[in-house]
Amino acid sequence: MGRLTEGIQKFQAEVVPGRREQLAALASSQDPKVLIVACADSRVDPSLITQTDPGDIFVIRNAGNVVPPADAANNGSAASIEFAVKALNVEEIIVCGHSDCGAVKGALAPEGLTSLPHVAAWLEHVTPALSGLGEGPSVDAAVEANVLQQIEHLRSFDFIRDAVENRGLVLSGWVYDVGTGAVRVSDGGDFTPISA
Ligand code: ZN
């Protein structure tokens, strides 16, 4: 933990002094325009990828950037999504998958998950994404399909469909390439690169 403590000390000494005004403005309210649902993977950093500041993006992270559907039990993600859409009135929800995603690889090879029962149960929300991919799909194809599957799960919530139809809430998918920093984007169809 020493490295993290040193990081906090460096933050207090070197970063906070230059951001006092910005941080003070956030002390009692937030107004993010975007909700990002990203993977818990240590290599995925939504703020770094998007070069955003505190207050800019509302973020949910879990294994596999999953959105359990509206009828799922114990749906903790639903509370954060509901707050972002109905209380913060975000204008866009982005489901952000990534290359080499362990959760997606686990869903592709569930026989390897016998010692990880919680993971296996969670990845049942990923499995439907794989059904249309044929035999032996690539991880990249499965990652893209999973992003689109989770967008479909977003649409299973009445309040999200309502926000899409009545106030223009946008639902998008991204795939972040860990090794290159590239991002591919989809509005429901094929993924295309966001160029520099
Ligand atoms: Zn992942």
Residues whose N, C-alpha, C, O or C-beta is under 5 A from the ligand:
A	BS01	ZN	C39 D41 G64 C101 G102 A103
